[in-house]
Amino acid sequence: MSTIEQDQELLKGLAGDDKKSIETIYRQNYSMIQSFVINNNGSADDARDIFQEAMVVLFEKSRLSAFVLSCQLKTYIYSICRRLWLKRLQQLTRFSTQVDSLEETVPVEEEIEEHEKVNNDFILMEHAMSKIGEPCKSLLDAYYMQKKNMQEIAGEFGYTNADNAKTQKYKCLVRLKKLFFAQYKNA
């Protein structure tokens, strides 16, 4: 399932009060927002408040039939939280009473560019993973996503021992890197 499809499913779940979807949105996005708030004169409590406000906004938007997500969900959440945090900073006048522009004080454009670059890299990796083929795709998924150890993988994939599974994982990684960097050069 692509990132866009996953995001759409999460939004449907959020609109339907699905606990699992809400937890997934928190798990995938909260640490990014906490880092942003703390790096811009906030606290962990501020980050929790901002993220909760953003979740309320997202919940309300997800229930509107006219709402169409035109970017990745994490980018949308980041932009909501960024605006909410800048507004809160203005209200608290943390920097001084005469701040000309909080946009200059909080360098978010660079963060957004970096965030978008990382998102693009993840998309390229998704494409590379879809092209790598079996059993490499399943083997790498078992090791990196399902956190299985080499002994479990050897049994599951029919390798004679964990060392053979480890060798195959290495070969799969080499193939994945070649696919990824070939796409990266073209992008």
CYANA upper distance limits for C-alpha pairs under 8 A (distance plus 0.5 A):
  1 MET  CA      5 GLU  CA      6.65
  1 MET  CA      6 GLN  CA      6.93
  2 SER  CA      6 GLN  CA      6.67
  2 SER  CA    126 GLU  CA      8.38
  3 THR  CA      7 ASP  CA      6.55
  3 THR  CA     72 GLN  CA      8.00
  3 THR  CA    123 ILE  CA      8.41
  4 ILE  CA      8 GLN  CA      6.72
  4 ILE  CA     72 GLN  CA      7.13
  5 GLU  CA      9 GLU  CA      6.71
  6 GLN  CA     10 LEU  CA      6.68
  7 ASP  CA     11 LEU  CA      6.71
  7 ASP  CA     72 GLN  CA      7.52
  7 ASP  CA     73 LEU  CA      6.32
  8 GLN  CA     12 LYS  CA      6.74
  8 GLN  CA     69 LEU  CA      8.47
  9 GLU  CA     13 GLY  CA      6.61
 10 LEU  CA     14 LEU  CA      6.54
 10 LEU  CA     21 SER  CA      5.67
 10 LEU  CA     22 ILE  CA      8.01
 10 LEU  CA     24 THR  CA      8.27
 10 LEU  CA     25 ILE  CA      7.72
 11 LEU  CA     15 ALA  CA      6.60
 11 LEU  CA     21 SER  CA      8.20
 11 LEU  CA     59 PHE  CA      8.49
 11 LEU  CA     62 SER  CA      6.31
 12 LYS  CA     16 GLY  CA      6.73
 12 LYS  CA     62 SER  CA      7.53
 13 GLY  CA     17 ASP  CA      6.65
 13 GLY  CA     18 ASP  CA      5.31
 13 GLY  CA     19 LYS  CA      8.34
 13 GLY  CA     20 LYS  CA      8.32
 13 GLY  CA     21 SER  CA      5.76
 13 GLY  CA     22 ILE  CA      7.87
 14 LEU  CA     18 ASP  CA      6.19
 14 LEU  CA     19 LYS  CA      8.27
 14 LEU  CA     21 SER  CA      6.40
 14 LEU  CA     22 ILE  CA      6.32
 14 LEU  CA     59 PHE  CA      6.70
 14 LEU  CA     62 SER  CA      7.49
 15 ALA  CA     59 PHE  CA      6.54
 15 ALA  CA     60 GLU  CA      8.30
 15 ALA  CA     62 SER  CA      5.83
 15 ALA  CA     63 ARG  CA      5.64
 17 ASP  CA     22 ILE  CA      8.06
 18 ASP  CA     22 ILE  CA      6.92
 19 LYS  CA     23 GLU  CA      6.64
 20 LYS  CA     24 THR  CA      6.63
 21 SER  CA     25 ILE  CA      6.72
 22 ILE  CA     26 TYR  CA      6.82
 23 GLU  CA     27 ARG  CA      6.52
 24 THR  CA     28 GLN  CA      6.50
 25 ILE  CA     29 ASN  CA      6.54
 25 ILE  CA     30 TYR  CA      8.37
 26 TYR  CA     30 TYR  CA      5.74
 27 ARG  CA     31 SER  CA      8.19
 28 GLN  CA     74 LYS  CA      8.37
 29 ASN  CA     33 ILE  CA      7.12
 29 ASN  CA     74 LYS  CA      6.72
 29 ASN  CA     77 ILE  CA      8.16
 30 TYR  CA     34 GLN  CA      6.57
 30 TYR  CA     51 PHE  CA      7.40
 31 SER  CA     35 SER  CA      6.61
 32 MET  CA     36 PHE  CA      6.82
 32 MET  CA     78 TYR  CA      8.42
 33 ILE  CA     37 VAL  CA      6.66
 33 ILE  CA     47 ALA  CA      7.04
 33 ILE  CA     51 PHE  CA      7.43
 33 ILE  CA     78 TYR  CA      7.14
 33 ILE  CA     81 CYS  CA      7.51
 34 GLN  CA     38 ILE  CA      6.54
 34 GLN  CA     44 ALA  CA      6.90
 34 GLN  CA     47 ALA  CA      5.42
 34 GLN  CA     48 ARG  CA      7.82
 35 SER  CA     39 ASN  CA      6.38
 36 PHE  CA     40 ASN  CA      6.75
 37 VAL  CA     41 ASN  CA      7.18
 37 VAL  CA     42 GLY  CA      5.50
 37 VAL  CA     43 SER  CA      7.31
 37 VAL  CA     44 ALA  CA      8.26
 37 VAL  CA     46 ASP  CA      7.64
 37 VAL  CA     47 ALA  CA      6.09
 37 VAL  CA     85 TRP  CA      7.64
 38 ILE  CA     42 GLY  CA      4.95
 38 ILE  CA     43 SER  CA      5.72
 38 ILE  CA     44 ALA  CA      7.14
 38 ILE  CA     47 ALA  CA      7.73
 40 ASN  CA    106 VAL  CA      6.88
 42 GLY  CA     46 ASP  CA      6.33
 42 GLY  CA     47 ALA  CA      7.55
 43 SER  CA     47 ALA  CA      6.79
 44 ALA  CA     48 ARG  CA      6.80
 45 ASP  CA     49 ASP  CA      6.79
 46 ASP  CA     50 ILE  CA      6.61
 47 ALA  CA     51 PHE  CA      6.47
 48 ARG  CA     52 GLN  CA      6.53
 49 ASP  CA     53 GLU  CA      6.70
 50 ILE  CA     54 ALA  CA      6.68
 50 ILE  CA     81 CYS  CA      6.51
 50 ILE  CA     84 LEU  CA      7.05
 50 ILE  CA     85 TRP  CA      7.14
 51 PHE  CA     55 MET  CA      6.66
 51 PHE  CA     81 CYS  CA      6.88
 52 GLN  CA     56 VAL  CA      6.87
 53 GLU  CA     57 VAL  CA      6.89
 54 ALA  CA     58 LEU  CA      6.56
 54 ALA  CA     77 ILE  CA      7.17
 54 ALA  CA     80 ILE  CA      6.43
 54 ALA  CA     81 CYS  CA      6.38
 54 ALA  CA     84 LEU  CA      8.28
 55 MET  CA     59 PHE  CA      6.38
 55 MET  CA     77 ILE  CA      8.49
 56 VAL  CA     60 GLU  CA      6.69
 57 VAL  CA     61 LYS  CA      6.66
 58 LEU  CA     62 SER  CA      6.42
 58 LEU  CA     77 ILE  CA      8.18
 59 PHE  CA     63 ARG  CA      7.02
 60 GLU  CA     64 LEU  CA      7.45
 61 LYS  CA     67 PHE  CA      6.68
 62 SER  CA     67 PHE  CA      7.08
 63 ARG  CA     67 PHE  CA      8.40
 69 LEU  CA     73 LEU  CA      7.88
 71 CYS  CA     75 THR  CA      7.04
 71 CYS  CA     76 TYR  CA      7.09
 72 GLN  CA     76 TYR  CA      6.90
 73 LEU  CA     77 ILE  CA      6.66
 74 LYS  CA     78 TYR  CA      6.48
 75 THR  CA     79 SER  CA      6.70
 75 THR  CA    115 HIS  CA      8.39
 75 THR  CA    116 GLU  CA      8.30
 76 TYR  CA     80 ILE  CA      6.80
 77 ILE  CA     81 CYS  CA      6.65
 78 TYR  CA     82 ARG  CA      6.46
 79 SER  CA     83 ARG  CA      6.70
 80 ILE  CA     84 LEU  CA      6.68
 81 CYS  CA     85 TRP  CA      6.43
 82 ARG  CA     86 LEU  CA      6.63
 83 ARG  CA     87 LYS  CA      6.62
 84 LEU  CA     88 ARG  CA      6.65
 85 TRP  CA     89 LEU  CA      6.61
 86 LEU  CA     90 GLN  CA      6.78
 86 LEU  CA    102 LEU  CA      7.36
 87 LYS  CA     91 GLN  CA      6.83
 88 ARG  CA     92 LEU  CA      6.64
 89 LEU  CA     93 THR  CA      6.29
 89 LEU  CA     94 ARG  CA      6.56
 90 GLN  CA     94 ARG  CA      7.87
 90 GLN  CA    102 LEU  CA      8.13
 93 THR  CA     97 THR  CA      6.32
 95 PHE  CA     99 VAL  CA      7.48
101 SER  CA    105 THR  CA      7.29
102 LEU  CA    106 VAL  CA      6.40
103 GLU  CA    107 PRO  CA      6.92
103 GLU  CA    108 VAL  CA      7.67
107 PRO  CA    111 GLU  CA      7.57
108 VAL  CA    112 ILE  CA      6.55
109 GLU  CA    113 GLU  CA      6.69
110 GLU  CA    114 GLU  CA      6.66
111 GLU  CA    115 HIS  CA      6.43
112 ILE  CA    116 GLU  CA      6.52
113 GLU  CA    117 LYS  CA      6.64
114 GLU  CA    118 VAL  CA      6.74
115 HIS  CA    119 ASN  CA      6.72
116 GLU  CA    120 ASN  CA      6.62
117 LYS  CA    121 ASP  CA      6.73
118 VAL  CA    122 PHE  CA      6.76
119 ASN  CA    123 ILE  CA      6.78
120 ASN  CA    124 LEU  CA      6.73
121 ASP  CA    125 MET  CA      6.65
121 ASP  CA    184 TYR  CA      8.41
122 PHE  CA    126 GLU  CA      6.62
123 ILE  CA    127 HIS  CA      6.83
124 LEU  CA    128 ALA  CA      6.70
124 LEU  CA    180 PHE  CA      6.94
124 LEU  CA    183 GLN  CA      7.30
124 LEU  CA    184 TYR  CA      7.54
125 MET  CA    129 MET  CA      6.53
125 MET  CA    180 PHE  CA      6.43
126 GLU  CA    130 SER  CA      6.72
127 HIS  CA    131 LYS  CA      6.90
127 HIS  CA    180 PHE  CA      8.43
128 ALA  CA    132 ILE  CA      6.67
128 ALA  CA    176 LEU  CA      6.80
128 ALA  CA    179 LEU  CA      5.96
128 ALA  CA    180 PHE  CA      5.79
128 ALA  CA    183 GLN  CA      8.32
129 MET  CA    133 GLY  CA      8.13
129 MET  CA    137 LYS  CA      6.81
129 MET  CA    176 LEU  CA      7.29
130 SER  CA    137 LYS  CA      8.04
131 LYS  CA    179 LEU  CA      8.31
132 ILE  CA    136 CYS  CA      7.04
132 ILE  CA    137 LYS  CA      6.69
132 ILE  CA    172 CYS  CA      8.46
132 ILE  CA    175 ARG  CA      7.59
132 ILE  CA    176 LEU  CA      6.79
132 ILE  CA    179 LEU  CA      8.08
133 GLY  CA    137 LYS  CA      6.27
134 GLU  CA    138 SER  CA      6.88
135 PRO  CA    139 LEU  CA      6.47
136 CYS  CA    140 LEU  CA      6.50
136 CYS  CA    169 LYS  CA      7.73
136 CYS  CA    172 CYS  CA      5.83
137 LYS  CA    141 ASP  CA      6.58
138 SER  CA    142 ALA  CA      6.48
139 LEU  CA    143 TYR  CA      6.80
139 LEU  CA    153 ILE  CA      7.70
139 LEU  CA    157 PHE  CA      8.32
139 LEU  CA    169 LYS  CA      7.26
140 LEU  CA    144 TYR  CA      6.35
140 LEU  CA    145 MET  CA      8.13
140 LEU  CA    169 LYS  CA      7.18
140 LEU  CA    172 CYS  CA      8.00
140 LEU  CA    173 LEU  CA      8.32
141 ASP  CA    145 MET  CA      5.53
141 ASP  CA    146 GLN  CA      6.91
142 ALA  CA    146 GLN  CA      5.34
142 ALA  CA    147 LYS  CA      6.81
142 ALA  CA    148 LYS  CA      6.24
142 ALA  CA    153 ILE  CA      7.59
143 TYR  CA    147 LYS  CA      5.46
143 TYR  CA    148 LYS  CA      5.51
143 TYR  CA    149 ASN  CA      7.06
143 TYR  CA    150 MET  CA      8.09
143 TYR  CA    153 ILE  CA      8.01
144 TYR  CA    148 LYS  CA      8.11
148 LYS  CA    152 GLU  CA      6.68
148 LYS  CA    153 ILE  CA      7.10
149 ASN  CA    153 ILE  CA      6.86
150 MET  CA    154 ALA  CA      6.48
150 MET  CA    162 ALA  CA      5.47
150 MET  CA    163 ASP  CA      8.11
150 MET  CA    165 ALA  CA      6.74
150 MET  CA    166 LYS  CA      6.93
151 GLN  CA    155 GLY  CA      6.91
151 GLN  CA    161 ASN  CA      7.35
151 GLN  CA    162 ALA  CA      5.30
151 GLN  CA    165 ALA  CA      8.41
152 GLU  CA    156 GLU  CA      6.63
153 ILE  CA    157 PHE  CA      6.39
153 ILE  CA    159 TYR  CA      8.45
153 ILE  CA    162 ALA  CA      7.96
153 ILE  CA    165 ALA  CA      7.18
154 ALA  CA    158 GLY  CA      6.17
154 ALA  CA    159 TYR  CA      5.09
154 ALA  CA    160 THR  CA      7.12
154 ALA  CA    161 ASN  CA      6.19
154 ALA  CA    162 ALA  CA      5.88
154 ALA  CA    164 ASN  CA      7.98
154 ALA  CA    165 ALA  CA      5.80
155 GLY  CA    159 TYR  CA      6.87
155 GLY  CA    160 THR  CA      8.28
155 GLY  CA    161 ASN  CA      8.26
159 TYR  CA    164 ASN  CA      6.68
159 TYR  CA    165 ALA  CA      6.45
160 THR  CA    164 ASN  CA      7.17
161 ASN  CA    165 ALA  CA      7.11
162 ALA  CA    166 LYS  CA      6.60
163 ASP  CA    167 THR  CA      6.69
164 ASN  CA    168 GLN  CA      6.72
165 ALA  CA    169 LYS  CA      6.62
166 LYS  CA    170 TYR  CA      6.74
167 THR  CA    171 LYS  CA      6.87
168 GLN  CA    172 CYS  CA      6.66
169 LYS  CA    173 LEU  CA      6.67
170 TYR  CA    174 VAL  CA      6.80
171 LYS  CA    175 ARG  CA      6.88
172 CYS  CA    176 LEU  CA      6.61
173 LEU  CA    177 LYS  CA      6.55
174 VAL  CA    178 LYS  CA      6.80
175 ARG  CA    179 LEU  CA      6.82
176 LEU  CA    180 PHE  CA      6.50
177 LYS  CA    181 PHE  CA      6.46
178 LYS  CA    182 ALA  CA      6.52
179 LEU  CA    183 GLN  CA      6.87
180 PHE  CA    184 TYR  CA      6.53
181 PHE  CA    185 LYS  CA      6.55
182 ALA  CA    186 ASN  CA      7.09
183 GLN  CA    187 ALA  CA      6.61
